[in-house]
């Protein structure tokens, strides 16, 4: 995925596409900065305890975990968790690879592992 200056990704879930989502950043300004610091572009994994389309008071903060992208950083999370990308500002486009995986566990896995 390539995001031009001013581009963003609205809050959404990937649960129709898979069970596990991976976002691998090819660019980003977060080198040598903490992953959860606020940077450009800012990727946010929302707090799943509230539905992302649930009504909020004006200016009510959204709770989530900010990811400050940097080249080579991969983030894995459950696909049902809402996430978004804040508007990107820069001279060169921001690039990231997104993959969704289906996780199929064998029948009676717990019995095989814990018996």
C-alpha positions in Angstrom: 0.0 0.0 0.0 1.4 3.4 -0.9 0.0 6.5 0.9 0.6 9.9 -0.7 1.0 13.1 1.4 -2.4 13.9 3.0 -3.5 10.3 2.7 -5.0 8.4 5.6 -6.8 5.1 6.4 -10.1 5.4 8.2 -10.8 3.2 11.2 -11.8 -0.3 10.1 -11.5 -4.0 10.9 -10.1 -6.8 8.7 -12.0 -9.6 10.3 -13.7 -10.5 6.9 -10.2 -11.0 5.4 -8.6 -13.0 8.1 -8.0 -13.8 11.8 -4.6 -12.2 12.1 -3.4 -8.9 10.5 0.2 -8.0 9.8 1.3 -4.5 8.8 5.0 -4.3 7.7 6.3 -0.7 7.3 8.7 0.0 4.5 9.0 3.7 5.3 8.4 5.9 8.3 10.1 8.5 10.4 10.2 6.5 13.6 13.8 5.3 13.4 15.5 5.6 16.9 12.2 6.6 18.5 9.9 4.5 20.7 7.3 2.5 18.8 4.5 3.9 20.9 5.5 7.6 20.4 3.5 9.8 18.1 5.2 10.2 14.7 4.4 10.7 11.1 2.6 8.7 9.9 0.9 7.5 13.0 -0.7 4.0 13.0 -3.2 3.3 15.8 -4.6 0.1 17.1 -7.9 1.1 18.8 -9.0 -0.2 22.2 -11.3 -3.1 21.3 -13.4 -2.8 24.4 -15.5 -0.1 22.6 -17.0 -0.4 19.2 -15.3 2.0 16.8 -18.6 3.1 15.4 -20.1 3.7 18.9 -21.3 7.3 19.6 -18.9 9.6 21.4 -19.2 13.0 23.0 -17.6 15.8 21.0 -13.8 15.8 21.4 -13.9 12.6 23.4 -10.6 10.9 23.1 -10.3 7.5 21.4 -8.2 5.1 23.4 -5.6 3.0 21.5 -2.0 2.1 21.1 0.0 4.4 18.7 2.6 2.8 16.5 5.4 5.1 15.2 6.3 3.4 11.9 9.9 2.8 10.9 11.4 0.8 8.1 11.4 -2.9 8.9 8.9 -2.8 11.7 6.1 -5.4 11.6 3.0 -5.2 13.8 0.7 -8.2 14.3 -2.7 -8.0 15.9 -6.1 -9.8 15.8 -8.0 -8.8 12.7 -11.2 -7.9 14.7 -9.4 -5.0 16.4 -10.2 -1.6 14.8 -7.2 0.3 13.5 -6.4 3.4 11.4 -3.6 5.5 9.9 -3.6 9.2 10.7 -2.9 11.6 7.8 0.6 11.4 6.4 2.6 14.5 5.6 5.7 14.1 3.5 7.5 14.7 0.2 7.8 11.1 -0.7 5.0 8.5 -0.3 4.7 6.2 2.7 4.8 2.5 1.9 3.6 -0.5 3.9 2.6 -4.1 3.2 -0.6 -5.5 4.8 -1.3 -9.2 5.0 -4.3 -11.0 6.6 -4.0 -14.6 7.7 -6.6 -17.3 8.5 -5.7 -19.3 11.6 -7.2 -22.8 11.6 -6.5 -24.9 14.6 -6.8 -28.7 14.6 -9.9 -30.2 16.2 -9.4 -31.1 19.9 -6.1 -29.2 20.0 -6.4 -28.6 23.8 -7.0 -32.3 24.5 -3.9 -33.2 22.5 -1.7 -30.5 24.1 -2.8 -30.9 27.7 -3.7 -34.6 28.2 
